[in-house]
Amino acid sequence: MKTKIELDEQIISITAKIHREYPELSEHISEIPIKDSESEEEIKIKNLEDYYNSLKEIVNKYAETHKSKSR
């Protein structure tokens, strides 16, 4: 399992890629989901991992049908 720091870095990286290569997707990105009632670190990490995977999926699906501006 990745650490919170590793996941934060991956989320920042993919978010920057979205803003740089697919700015039209930026308005569709939701904020990092935070559930105050969940206090266990493992659950927080799972939420970050799920969020990162959802961003990655958005980028991959969008990239299949749209050309990147960097190409």
N, C-alpha and C positions, 0 to 999 in steps of 0.2 A: 504494500500500500504506500502511496506517495505521501509525503508530508504536506502540511498546510502551506509551507513556504514554496515548495515545488509546484503545487497546484496554483497558488497565487501567481507565480511567475508564468506558468503556462496560460493562465487566463489573460494576463496582461499582454502576453505575446500574441495570442490569437485575436484579442480585441483590437490591438494595434494593426494587425493584418487586415481585419475587417474595415477599419477606418481608412487604411491606406489603399487597399485594393478594391473594396466593395463598399464605398461610403453610403450607397443607397440602402444597405442593410443596417446601418448604424441605428436608425430609428426603430428597428424591430428587435434590437437586443434589449432584453430585460436586465434589470439589476441583479446582482448576485443574490440568490434567495437566502434569506436569513430567517430562521425560525427561533424566536426567543425562548420558546418553551423547551427547546432541545439544548441541553447543556453539555452533553457528552462530546468530547473532542472527536471521537470516531464518527459520530453522526454528522458533525460539522464538516469533516473531511469528505464524507460521502456526498454531502450536498454540493461541495465545491467540485468534486469529481463529476457528479451528474451535470452540473452547470457547464463545466469545461467540455464534456462530451456533447452536450446540446449545441454549444457554439461551434464545435468542430463539425458536427453533422450539418448545421446550417451552411457553413462555408463550403463543405464538400458538395452538397446538393446544388447550391447556387452556382458554384464554379463549373459544374457539369453543363449548365445551360446558358451561362453568360461568360463572355470573354473578360479576362482581367485587364484593367487599364495598364498594367505593367508589361503586357505582352506586345 
